Amino acid sequence: MNFFDRAIAFVAPQKALERAGARKRMEVLNQGYSHHGASTKKKSLVGWLTRSGSVLEDIEKHIPTLRERSRDLYMGSPLATGALKTMRTNVIGSGLKLNSQIDYEYLGMTLEEADRWQTQVEREFELWAESVHCDAQRMNNFYELQQLAFLSQLMSGDSFALLPYIERPNMPYDLRVQVLESDRICTPEDKKMDMDNKIVNGVEVNSRGEVVAYHIAQQHPNSTSLSKNDWRRIRKYGSKTGRPNIIHLMETERPEQRRGVPVLAPVIESLKQLSRYSEAELMAAVVSGMYTVFVKTEGGEEGNLGQMYDYDDEEIDEQDEGSYELGNGSVVELDENQSVEVANPGRPNPAFDGFVTSICRQVGAALEIPYELLLKHFTASYSASRGALLEAWKMFKMRRAWMASDFCQPIYEEFLAEGVAKGRIDAPGFFSDPVARKAYANAEWNGPSQGQLDPLKEVKAATERVNQGFSTRTRETVELGNGDFFRNNSLREVEEKARKEGGLDNA
């Protein structure tokens, strides 16, 4: 009871009792999270000061710093590099391959007709995708562009790709993919002071919050070039055709978010501190491997160290007067009041491995990569190792499906539209019927298979999935060895015929 309540109780006890009862009733009403995570009275939570902000304050304003630090970790921290490359290798691998799956029933085709159409389209697509001409820079084929776009998205938070048409000799298709550095999508200098927030980090929205355009700097904003930088406004979709002009790869965390956050953002501090700790331990181990000797002088007197070294025979650093060299197997005579002490840092640190393992488990949890896979260190039982792989592959498959729907499929649909328009692909109703267009464009994108701890068990499981109708031979062939079932089947026919002709088939 505070002083004011005590004063009231002294003058009017009944009134003081009513006040105390009202206070107790208020405490009863103040329930739920106020007694737990939202409590402002618990000593464990009093110092937890938070402030809620919009996506602009919480995310958008910090993205440039997060992007820079994420890239620095990728370039200098082995664990960060390994985490991103592990994701890239398992999600994309050598590239997501097209497996056309048209809705032949809606299109009025037989199964045989659909198979012939799909084979032709996949052949046409390979002509384009396996050539560097599909890249606007003529440096990568389509599968290598997938790797570049995905790794850039992980490292920088998002990545962009333009879809221009550029004619080139000996290539019937003019569609090109131009992957952009995420920094180039930024707000023009003359728009940075606008207070309406219609353009944030280079992304422009309308009054409904719909993304309508991107502003692309013609030079990297941090480039050392002395020429003036210009910005180009690219509409997200064509105003007349609805064609996507630009692809934006990002993982959204909150509604109304316009730019992506690097995947390393939650663990930037942990990775940086761990990198510093590792470097310090490594340096300590290197120093420990050296036989370091200090000459101790009693009484602060300056001794003559010249008797310890042969300056004529041993090369010493002329730029550093404090540098000395020990001779091999030397017999040394010390001056008066001098003694020798040996430094022994006691490295390597026996607690280093356990501490790093603990931090790696936390980092792996945040990145959805089990510790065993993050460090490529499988020492547990088969069941535990397989459980870790299966858990990681939930994330890999999710990211693969996202990559296929947001990057591969839109580009494939643009390729298909060009092929139909040029008469290289026969698709009646493609431009007039939206449902027919979708039926023609249906496709699967198959990538590398999950790691096999026991290949025999994996093959038996794949066989059972096919026998029970849970999967197809085409999908299992891709996932087990990234092969082509129909090509394998044709080769097997040739092989079996050769075996019979050679008398090697006892059956």
RODO-2510 file (C-alpha; in nm, 4 decimals, decimal comma):
residues 507
     n   res          X          Y          Z
     1     m     0,0000     0,0000     0,0000
     2     n     0,1436     0,3343    -0,1056
     3     f     0,1416     0,6562     0,0974
     4     f    -0,1764     0,7862    -0,0677
     5     d    -0,3698     0,4668     0,0118
     6     r    -0,2441     0,4681     0,3704
     7     a    -0,3649     0,8267     0,4106
     8     i    -0,7104     0,7356     0,2795
     9     a    -0,7228     0,4309     0,5081
    10     f    -0,6457     0,6521     0,8074
    11     v    -0,9250     0,8991     0,7225
    12     a    -1,1824     0,6691     0,5486
    13     p    -1,1145     0,2969     0,6025
    14     q    -1,4241     0,1933     0,4056
    15     k    -1,3122     0,3897     0,1012
    16     a    -0,9642     0,2420     0,1270
    17     l    -1,1151    -0,1071     0,1332
    18     e    -1,3120    -0,0347    -0,1836
    19     r    -0,9952     0,0872    -0,3550
    20     a    -0,8082    -0,2282    -0,2555
    21     g    -1,0938    -0,4461    -0,3855
    22     a    -1,1004    -0,2577    -0,7159
    23     r    -0,7269    -0,3062    -0,7530
    24     k    -0,7630    -0,6814    -0,6984
    25     r    -1,0423    -0,7000    -0,9580
    26     m    -0,8178    -0,5209    -1,2083
    27     e    -0,5480    -0,7815    -1,1485
    28     v    -0,8006    -1,0566    -1,2222
    29     l    -0,8949    -0,8863    -1,5508
    30     n    -0,5278    -0,8450    -1,6437
    31     q    -0,4691    -1,2054    -1,7522
    32     g    -0,3420    -1,4030    -2,0499
    33     y    -0,0151    -1,2960    -2,2070
    34     s     0,0217    -1,0087    -1,9595
    35     h     0,1326    -1,2669    -1,7048
    36     h     0,3659    -1,4368    -1,9507
    37     g     0,5377    -1,3129    -2,2667
    38     a     0,3767    -0,9670    -2,2537
    39     s     0,4464    -0,9067    -1,8852
    40     t     0,6077    -0,5744    -1,7952
    41     k     0,6522    -0,6593    -1,4249
    42     k     0,8503    -0,9827    -1,4268
    43     k     1,2148    -0,9186    -1,3512
    44     s     1,3194    -1,1475    -1,6352
    45     l     1,1278    -0,9312    -1,8874
    46     v     1,1580    -0,5781    -1,7460
    47     g     1,4782    -0,5124    -1,9402
    48     w     1,3347    -0,6484    -2,2650
    49     l     1,2577    -0,3289    -2,4533
    50     t     1,0908    -0,3653    -2,7917
    51     r     0,9332    -0,1368    -3,0473
    52     s     0,7002    -0,2423    -3,3234
    53     g     0,7489    -0,0842    -3,6653
    54     s     0,6216    -0,1253    -4,0167
    55     v     0,8001    -0,3329    -4,2788
    56     l     0,9701    -0,0110    -4,3909
    57     e     1,1338     0,0480    -4,0509
    58     d     1,1915    -0,3155    -3,9537
    59     i     1,3181    -0,4542    -4,2846
    60     e     1,3482    -0,2244    -4,5846
    61     k     1,5818     0,0341    -4,4271
    62     h     1,8246    -0,2342    -4,3097
    63     i     1,8429    -0,4456    -4,6241
    64     p     2,1538    -0,2744    -4,7733
    65     t     2,3523    -0,3379    -4,4528
    66     l     2,2286    -0,6980    -4,4259
    67     r     2,3191    -0,7565    -4,7891
    68     e     2,6726    -0,6211    -4,7475
    69     r     2,7381    -0,8262    -4,4343
    70     s     2,5922    -1,1414    -4,5866
    71     r     2,8233    -1,1102    -4,8868
    72     d     3,1214    -1,0449    -4,6605
    73     l     3,0450    -1,3634    -4,4661
    74     y     3,0146    -1,5604    -4,7894
    75     m     3,3560    -1,4354    -4,8992
    76     g     3,5314    -1,4819    -4,5654
    77     s     3,3487    -1,7317    -4,3424
    78     p     3,3823    -2,0997    -4,4411
    79     l     3,0662    -2,1968    -4,2531
    80     a     2,8559    -1,9298    -4,4286
    81     t     2,9990    -2,0261    -4,7671
    82     g     2,9302    -2,3924    -4,7013
    83     a     2,5714    -2,3263    -4,5906
    84     l     2,4792    -2,1332    -4,9058
    85     k     2,6548    -2,3741    -5,1389
    86     t     2,4901    -2,6692    -4,9664
    87     m     2,1506    -2,5156    -5,0416
    88     r     2,2492    -2,4328    -5,3992
    89     t     2,3854    -2,7814    -5,4688
    90     n     2,0897    -2,9699    -5,3238
    91     v     1,8134    -2,7460    -5,4563
    92     i     1,9493    -2,6725    -5,8060
    93     g     2,2458    -2,9028    -5,8582
    94     s     2,3241    -2,9281    -6,2273
    95     g     1,9940    -2,7561    -6,3031
    96     l     1,6185    -2,8200    -6,2865
    97     k     1,5216    -3,0108    -6,6010
    98     l     1,1969    -2,9641    -6,7930
    99     n     0,9474    -3,2495    -6,7927
   100     s     0,6478    -3,1385    -7,0007
   101     q     0,3156    -3,2610    -6,8569
   102     i     0,0404    -3,1156    -7,0756
   103     d    -0,3294    -3,1602    -7,0003
   104     y    -0,3915    -3,3731    -7,3081
   105     e    -0,7511    -3,4534    -7,2125
   106     y    -0,8559    -3,0883    -7,2244
   107     l    -0,6600    -3,0387    -7,5476
   108     g    -0,8336    -3,3359    -7,7112
   109     m    -0,5168    -3,5393    -7,7639
   110     t    -0,4540    -3,9065    -7,7224
   111     l    -0,1795    -4,0185    -7,4870
   112     e     0,0455    -4,1045    -7,7840
   113     e    -0,0116    -3,7631    -7,9445
   114     a     0,0624    -3,5901    -7,6160
   115     d     0,3841    -3,7896    -7,5774
   116     r     0,5017    -3,6887    -7,9255
   117     w     0,4148    -3,3214    -7,8592
   118     q     0,5989    -3,3220    -7,5271
   119     t     0,9058    -3,4854    -7,6785
   120     q     0,9180    -3,2248    -7,9553
   121     v     0,8806    -2,9316    -7,7140
   122     e     1,1471    -3,0687    -7,4781
   123     r     1,3809    -3,1056    -7,7768
   124     e     1,3151    -2,7453    -7,8807
   125     f     1,3656    -2,6238    -7,5252
   126     e     1,6977    -2,8080    -7,4925
   127     l     1,8140    -2,6381    -7,8129
   128     w     1,7652    -2,3046    -7,6381
   129     a     1,8452    -2,3958    -7,2770
   130     e     2,1729    -2,5790    -7,3360
   131     s     2,3198    -2,2893    -7,5340
   132     v     2,4870    -1,9821    -7,3874
   133     h     2,2762    -1,7803    -7,6329
   134     c     1,9884    -1,7981    -7,3849
   135     d     2,1954    -1,5704    -7,1585
   136     a     2,1907    -1,2019    -7,2487
   137     q     2,5614    -1,1923    -7,1549
   138     r     2,6432    -1,5119    -7,3464
   139     m     2,8214    -1,6624    -7,0470
   140     n     2,5904    -1,9280    -6,8995
   141     n     2,3318    -2,1724    -7,0222
   142     f     1,9863    -2,1850    -6,8650
   143     y     2,0846    -2,4371    -6,5979
   144     e     2,3852    -2,2315    -6,4916
   145     l     2,1621    -1,9238    -6,4801
   146     q     1,9406    -2,1105    -6,2338
   147     q     2,2415    -2,1641    -6,0080
   148     l     2,3433    -1,7994    -6,0355
   149     a     1,9961    -1,6605    -5,9668
   150     f     1,9362    -1,8925    -5,6703
   151     l     2,2745    -1,8319    -5,5062
   152     s     2,2326    -1,4572    -5,5556
   153     q     1,8913    -1,4722    -5,3901
   154     l     2,0310    -1,6568    -5,0896
   155     m     2,3256    -1,4229    -5,0529
   156     s     2,1611    -1,0871    -5,1279
   157     g     1,8009    -1,1514    -5,0263
   158     d     1,6622    -1,1357    -5,3782
   159     s     1,7647    -1,1497    -5,7416
   160     f     1,6169    -1,0147    -6,0644
   161     a     1,6055    -1,1265    -6,4254
   162     l     1,4984    -0,9315    -6,7324
   163     l     1,3509    -1,1122    -7,0325
   164     p     1,4579    -0,9158    -7,3417
   165     y     1,4392    -1,0335    -7,7034
   166     i     1,7770    -1,0230    -7,8804
   167     e     1,8327    -1,1677    -8,2264
   168     r     2,1438    -1,3835    -8,2723
   169     p     2,2657    -1,5905    -8,5693
   170     n     2,2150    -1,9671    -8,5674
   171     m     1,9609    -1,9440    -8,2856
   172     p     1,5922    -1,9570    -8,3861
   173     y     1,4759    -1,8263    -8,0478
   174     d     1,5309    -1,4628    -7,9480
   175     l     1,4284    -1,4842    -7,5798
   176     r     1,7162    -1,3999    -7,3456
   177     v     1,7577    -1,4065    -6,9682
   178     q     1,9532    -1,1232    -6,8065
   179     v     2,0237    -1,1813    -6,4369
   180     l     2,0814    -0,8530    -6,2514
   181     e     2,2764    -0,7676    -5,9377
   182     s     2,0191    -0,6912    -5,6687
   183     d     2,1952    -0,3627    -5,5777
   184     r     2,1070    -0,2182    -5,9174
   185     i     1,7370    -0,2150    -5,8287
   186     c     1,7343     0,0955    -5,6117
   187     t     1,5545     0,4261    -5,5735
   188     p     1,6673     0,7020    -5,8144
   189     e     1,8481     0,9935    -5,6539
   190     d     1,5736     1,2422    -5,7413
   191     k     1,3075     1,0182    -5,5807
   192     k     1,4748     0,9495    -5,2468
   193     m     1,3197     1,2526    -5,0765
   194     d     0,9627     1,1643    -5,1771
   195     m     0,7532     1,1128    -4,8646
   196     d     0,4737     0,9034    -5,0181
   197     n     0,6846     0,5815    -5,0041
   198     k     0,5624     0,4774    -5,3480
   199     i     0,9213     0,3791    -5,4396
   200     v     1,1131     0,1854    -5,1729
   201     n     1,4495     0,0251    -5,2539
   202     g     1,3726     0,0616    -5,6243
   203     v     1,0313    -0,1098    -5,6109
   204     e     0,7344     0,1064    -5,7114
   205     v     0,3779     0,0376    -5,5995
   206     n     0,0477     0,2047    -5,6813
   207     s    -0,2252     0,3273    -5,4462
   208     r    -0,3475    -0,0319    -5,3929
   209     g    -0,0012    -0,1531    -5,2928
   210     e     0,0416    -0,3486    -5,6169
   211     v     0,3969    -0,3663    -5,7498
   212     v     0,3879    -0,1952    -6,0888
   213     a     0,7503    -0,1190    -6,1781
   214     y     1,1166    -0,1519    -6,0854
   215     h     1,3817     0,1186    -6,1122
   216     i     1,7122    -0,0185    -6,2416
   217     a     2,0387     0,1743    -6,2197
   218     q     2,2429     0,1487    -6,5377
   219     q     2,5565     0,1193    -6,3224
   220     h     2,6118    -0,0364    -5,9830
   221     p     2,5304     0,2337    -5,7229
   222     n     2,8615     0,1651    -5,5437
   223     s     3,0687     0,1591    -5,8600
   224     t     3,3827     0,3738    -5,8730
   225     s     3,2935     0,4893    -6,2227
   226     l     3,2969     0,8670    -6,2605
   227     s     3,0190     0,8730    -6,5186
   228     k     2,6726     0,9853    -6,4136
   229     n     2,4342     0,7084    -6,3164
   230     d     2,0927     0,6859    -6,4815
   231     w     1,7858     0,4865    -6,3865
   232     r     1,5480     0,2997    -6,6123
   233     r     1,1885     0,2295    -6,5122
   234     i     1,0753    -0,1218    -6,6096
   235     r     0,7089    -0,2137    -6,5770
   236     k     0,6584    -0,5475    -6,4043
   237     y     0,4082    -0,6579    -6,6684
   238     g     0,3457    -0,5323    -7,0196
   239     s     0,0524    -0,2898    -7,0254
   240     k    -0,1033    -0,4506    -7,3381
   241     t     0,0098    -0,8135    -7,3371
   242     g     0,0456    -0,8771    -6,9634
   243     r     0,3838    -1,0343    -7,0393
   244     p     0,6271    -1,0403    -6,7446
   245     n     0,9104    -0,7993    -6,8207
   246     i     1,1108    -0,8793    -6,5091
   247     i     1,1316    -1,1702    -6,2651
   248     h     1,1807    -1,0953    -5,8964
   249     l     1,3047    -1,3842    -5,6817
   250     m     1,2529    -1,3224    -5,3105
   251     e     1,1269    -1,4935    -4,9974
   252     t     0,8584    -1,2864    -4,8247
   253     e     0,8581    -1,2645    -4,4455
   254     r     0,5857    -1,0068    -4,3828
   255     p     0,2910    -0,8575    -4,5738
   256     e     0,3686    -0,5434    -4,7766
   257     q     0,7371    -0,6395    -4,7963
   258     r     0,9028    -0,5321    -5,1221
   259     r     1,2617    -0,6613    -5,0987
   260     g     1,4003    -0,9890    -4,9720
   261     v     1,6200    -1,0476    -4,6680
   262     p     1,9423    -1,2543    -4,7021
   263     v     1,8989    -1,6051    -4,5672
   264     l     2,1969    -1,5489    -4,3339
   265     a     2,0367    -1,2433    -4,1696
   266     p     1,9280    -1,4157    -3,8424
   267     v     2,2749    -1,5659    -3,7888
   268     i     2,5018    -1,2866    -3,9114
   269     e     2,6302    -1,2032    -3,5630
   270     s     2,6805    -1,5682    -3,4652
   271     l     2,8707    -1,6453    -3,7847
   272     k     3,0902    -1,3369    -3,7574
   273     q     3,1789    -1,4015    -3,3942
   274     l     3,2437    -1,7676    -3,4688
   275     s     3,4681    -1,6671    -3,7576
   276     r     3,6646    -1,4320    -3,5309
   277     y     3,6950    -1,7016    -3,2657
   278     s     3,8171    -1,9566    -3,5211
   279     e     4,0757    -1,7139    -3,6570
   280     a     4,1975    -1,6369    -3,3037
   281     e     4,2287    -2,0071    -3,2199
   282     l     4,4068    -2,0741    -3,5465
   283     m     4,6557    -1,7940    -3,4815
   284     a     4,7087    -1,9187    -3,1245
   285     a     4,7785    -2,2670    -3,2581
   286     v     5,0268    -2,1283    -3,5104
   287     v     5,2037    -1,9294    -3,2388
   288     s     5,2038    -2,2357    -3,0166
   289     g     5,3808    -2,4274    -3,2906
   290     m     5,6668    -2,1797    -3,2766
   291     y     5,9371    -2,2047    -3,0094
   292     t     5,8939    -1,8551    -2,8678
   293     v     6,1656    -1,7316    -2,6295
   294     f     6,1720    -1,4120    -2,4245
   295     v     6,4931    -1,2718    -2,2754
   296     k     6,4207    -1,1401    -1,9276
   297     t     6,6509    -0,8738    -1,7766
   298     e     6,6592    -0,8306    -1,3981
   299     g     6,6376    -0,4798    -1,2587
   300     g     6,5340    -0,3238    -1,5913
   301     e     6,8921    -0,3063    -1,7134
   302     e     6,9454    -0,3065    -2,0870
   303     g     7,1357    -0,6185    -2,1829
   304     n     7,3440    -0,6938    -2,4875
   305     l     7,1685    -0,9540    -2,7001
   306     g     7,4375    -0,9494    -2,9620
   307     q     7,6118    -1,2474    -2,8028
   308     m     7,3036    -1,4605    -2,8772
   309     y     7,3025    -1,4072    -3,2514
   310     d     7,5446    -1,4203    -3,5388
   311     y     7,4538    -1,1092    -3,7366
   312     d     7,6989    -1,1935    -4,0096
   313     d     7,5519    -1,5358    -4,0886
   314     e     7,1837    -1,4912    -4,0113
   315     e     6,9595    -1,2561    -4,2096
   316     i     6,7392    -1,0407    -3,9857
   317     d     6,4747    -0,7814    -4,0665
   318     e     6,6587    -0,4535    -4,1212
   319     q     6,3277    -0,2632    -4,1060
   320     d     6,2528    -0,3883    -3,7542
   321     e     6,5276    -0,3321    -3,4982
   322     g     6,3408    -0,5448    -3,2446
   323     s     6,3546    -0,8626    -3,4546
   324     y     6,5915    -1,1451    -3,3585
   325     e     6,6628    -1,4942    -3,4852
   326     l     6,7627    -1,8036    -3,2917
   327     g     7,0439    -2,0116    -3,4294
   328     n     7,0067    -2,3864    -3,4835
   329     g     7,1626    -2,5789    -3,1934
   330     s     7,3335    -2,2650    -3,0675
   331     v     7,5188    -2,2373    -2,7392
   332     v     7,4160    -1,9012    -2,6012
   333     e     7,5946    -1,6903    -2,3441
   334     l     7,3695    -1,4434    -2,1624
   335     d     7,4734    -1,1188    -2,0072
   336     e     7,4541    -1,0573    -1,6350
   337     n     7,0978    -1,0330    -1,4907
   338     q     6,9461    -1,1971    -1,8025
   339     s     6,7415    -1,5202    -1,8113
   340     v     6,5304    -1,7039    -2,0684
   341     e     6,1553    -1,7717    -2,0452
   342     v     5,9643    -1,9893    -2,2912
   343     a     5,6055    -1,8948    -2,3957
   344     n     5,3587    -2,1856    -2,4146
   345     p     5,0057    -2,0751    -2,5141
   346     g     4,8665    -2,4268    -2,4615
   347     r     4,6998    -2,4749    -2,7997
   348     p     4,5014    -2,6289    -2,9571
   349     n     4,2194    -2,5533    -2,7151
   350     p     4,0428    -2,8807    -2,6180
   351     a     3,7107    -2,6932    -2,5719
   352     f     3,7182    -2,5467    -2,9226
   353     d     3,5459    -2,8328    -3,1054
   354     g     3,2589    -2,8661    -2,8569
   355     f     3,1865    -2,4939    -2,8584
   356     v     3,1925    -2,4679    -3,2384
   357     t     2,9645    -2,7713    -3,2648
   358     s     2,7118    -2,6086    -3,0321
   359     i     2,7068    -2,2855    -3,2337
   360     c     2,6799    -2,4792    -3,5606
   361     r     2,3723    -2,6584    -3,4307
   362     q     2,2051    -2,3246    -3,3625
   363     v     2,3060    -2,1861    -3,7022
   364     g     2,1812    -2,5016    -3,8717
   365     a     1,8466    -2,4766    -3,6940
   366     a     1,7991    -2,1199    -3,8194
   367     l     1,8932    -2,2154    -4,1770
   368     e     1,6925    -2,5419    -4,1717
   369     i     2,0098    -2,7394    -4,2388
   370     p     2,0833    -3,0140    -3,9821
   371     y     2,4217    -2,9927    -3,8188
   372     e     2,5405    -3,3149    -3,9836
   373     l     2,4690    -3,1829    -4,3313
   374     l     2,5971    -2,8339    -4,2571
   375     l     2,9403    -2,9697    -4,1664
   376     k     2,9207    -3,2839    -4,3881
   377     h     2,9949    -3,4831    -4,0755
   378     f     2,7887    -3,8039    -4,0499
   379     t     2,8981    -4,0001    -3,7427
   380     a     2,5609    -4,1070    -3,6021
   381     s     2,3630    -4,4207    -3,6860
   382     y     2,2003    -4,4848    -4,0228
   383     s     1,8570    -4,3914    -3,8860
   384     a     1,9794    -4,0657    -3,7312
   385     s     2,1722    -3,9645    -4,0431
   386     r     1,8779    -4,0492    -4,2669
   387     g     1,6455    -3,8519    -4,0377
   388     a     1,8734    -3,5486    -4,0707
   389     l     1,8755    -3,5790    -4,4502
   390     l     1,4985    -3,6157    -4,4684
   391     e     1,4512    -3,3083    -4,2528
   392     a     1,6866    -3,1075    -4,4732
   393     w     1,5116    -3,2250    -4,7871
   394     k     1,1821    -3,0831    -4,6679
   395     m     1,3452    -2,7426    -4,6994
   396     f     1,5254    -2,8276    -5,0247
   397     k     1,2049    -2,9445    -5,1917
   398     m     1,0176    -2,6371    -5,0741
   399     r     1,2830    -2,4083    -5,2198
   400     r     1,2984    -2,6139    -5,5390
   401     a     0,9220    -2,5834    -5,5893
   402     w     0,9476    -2,2094    -5,5255
   403     m     1,2373    -2,1743    -5,7711
   404     a     1,0500    -2,3738    -6,0345
   405     s     0,7289    -2,1708    -6,0065
   406     d     0,8917    -1,8251    -5,9782
   407     f     1,1855    -1,8599    -6,2177
   408     c     1,1816    -2,1664    -6,4438
   409     q     0,8100    -2,1808    -6,5253
   410     p     0,7635    -1,8120    -6,6245
   411     i     1,0685    -1,8311    -6,8518
   412     y     0,9466    -2,1581    -7,0049
   413     e     0,6049    -2,0046    -7,0756
   414     e     0,7705    -1,7123    -7,2553
   415     f     0,9829    -1,9577    -7,4540
   416     l     0,6704    -2,1565    -7,5445
   417     a     0,4882    -1,8418    -7,6559
   418     e     0,7752    -1,7496    -7,8877
   419     g     0,7907    -2,1016    -8,0299
   420     v     0,4188    -2,1030    -8,1047
   421     a     0,4298    -1,7522    -8,2521
   422     k     0,7162    -1,8498    -8,4840
   423     g     0,5451    -2,1703    -8,5923
   424     r     0,8122    -2,4025    -8,4531
   425     i     0,5646    -2,5469    -8,2007
   426     d     0,2087    -2,6428    -8,2967
   427     a    -0,0344    -2,5421    -8,0216
   428     p    -0,3852    -2,4535    -8,1463
   429     g    -0,5693    -2,2146    -7,9159
   430     f    -0,2551    -2,1146    -7,7283
   431     f    -0,3118    -1,7387    -7,7700
   432     s    -0,6922    -1,7382    -7,7776
   433     d    -0,7835    -1,9673    -7,4864
   434     p    -0,6192    -1,9018    -7,1466
   435     v    -0,7093    -2,2505    -7,0256
   436     a    -0,5537    -2,4070    -7,3349
   437     r    -0,2408    -2,1976    -7,2812
   438     k    -0,2127    -2,3283    -6,9270
   439     a    -0,2769    -2,6837    -7,0466
   440     y     0,0105    -2,6593    -7,2959
   441     a     0,2448    -2,4988    -7,0395
   442     n     0,1971    -2,7559    -6,7620
   443     a     0,5361    -2,8951    -6,6647
   444     e     0,7415    -3,0503    -6,3884
   445     w     1,0935    -2,9372    -6,3004
   446     n     1,3082    -3,2208    -6,1732
   447     g     1,6368    -3,1684    -5,9950
   448     p     1,9110    -3,3765    -5,8313
   449     s     1,8113    -3,6580    -5,6042
   450     q     1,8420    -3,6807    -5,2313
   451     g     2,1678    -3,8252    -5,1026
   452     q     2,1685    -4,2024    -5,0663
   453     l     2,3118    -4,3485    -4,7483
   454     d     2,2159    -4,7005    -4,8579
   455     p     2,1636    -4,7147    -5,2391
   456     l     2,0000    -5,0588    -5,2281
   457     k     1,7333    -4,9436    -4,9838
   458     e     1,6732    -4,6272    -5,1872
   459     v     1,6257    -4,8247    -5,5097
   460     k     1,3849    -5,0655    -5,3400
   461     a     1,1852    -4,7722    -5,2038
   462     a     1,1726    -4,6098    -5,5498
   463     t     1,0582    -4,9390    -5,7050
   464     e     0,7818    -4,9734    -5,4496
   465     r     0,6637    -4,6158    -5,5088
   466     v     0,6373    -4,6885    -5,8815
   467     n     0,4618    -5,0215    -5,8264
   468     q     0,2062    -4,8622    -5,5950
   469     g     0,1441    -4,5712    -5,8315
   470     f     0,2841    -4,3080    -5,5943
   471     s     0,5444    -4,1993    -5,8481
   472     t     0,6538    -4,2561    -6,2084
   473     r     0,9592    -4,4138    -6,3613
   474     t     1,0452    -4,0819    -6,5227
   475     r     1,0522    -3,8964    -6,1897
   476     e     1,2396    -4,1691    -6,0045
   477     t     1,5000    -4,1908    -6,2833
   478     v     1,5679    -3,8191    -6,2507
   479     e     1,5727    -3,8169    -5,8707
   480     l     1,7938    -4,1230    -5,8336
   481     g     2,0531    -4,0374    -6,0955
   482     n     1,9386    -3,7260    -6,2824
   483     g     1,8842    -3,9425    -6,5908
   484     d     1,6249    -3,9725    -6,8665
   485     f     1,3959    -4,2768    -6,8432
   486     f     1,2951    -4,2827    -7,2101
   487     r     1,6550    -4,2512    -7,3242
   488     n     1,7582    -4,5218    -7,0810
   489     n     1,4728    -4,7420    -7,2004
   490     s     1,5760    -4,7027    -7,5659
   491     l     1,9371    -4,7834    -7,4819
   492     r     1,8288    -5,0880    -7,2845
   493     e     1,6393    -5,2189    -7,5881
   494     v     1,9572    -5,1890    -7,7947
   495     e     2,1657    -5,3498    -7,5196
   496     e     1,9280    -5,6431    -7,4709
   497     k     1,9148    -5,7058    -7,8452
   498     a     2,2960    -5,7055    -7,8603
   499     r     2,3126    -5,9505    -7,5674
   500     k     2,0734    -6,1906    -7,7355
   501     e     2,2598    -6,1721    -8,0661
   502     g     2,5854    -6,2366    -7,8821
   503     g     2,4451    -6,5327    -7,6957
   504     l     2,4943    -6,3685    -7,3580
   505     d     2,1296    -6,3793    -7,2552
   506     n     2,0636    -6,7213    -7,1053
   507     a     1,6956    -6,6411    -7,0679
***
